[in-house]
């Protein structure tokens, strides 16, 4: 894999996706109460609710696709009338939409944690990265060493 082959949009997707994956294990939901002077907190990560699980799985797929296609130079077989750019852009937009839905719906009456808001920001970065990828022309990278004449 050659990191220099990855476009700016691909790098945004890969970095934001990795951070999103790490964020998915942090407390997206958190509620603290005092019981007899003892503070007790309950929390849940992105892996506790359906919309955030779907968003995380989409992020994993998008990062894997970036690393496979752009990092190795591989191409995906055509799908017919739908292009891979359209699928990637749709999946990239779906990530922050799913996180926003989870933010609005909540989880069993537990308050929202800071990690959910971070996930929303990272999801927007992933959507932007996928948008940038659709605007980047498919070009071959320059050779590693300039040719000698």
Buried (B, 14 or more C-beta within 10 A) or exposed (E): EEEEBBBEBBBBBBBBBBBBBEBBEBBBBBBEEEEEEEEEEEBBBBEBBEBBBBBBEBBBEBBEBBBBBBBEEEEEEEEEEEEBBEBBBEBBBBBBEBBBBBBEEEBEEBEBBEBBBBBBBBBBBBBBBBBBBBEEEEEEEEEEEEEEE
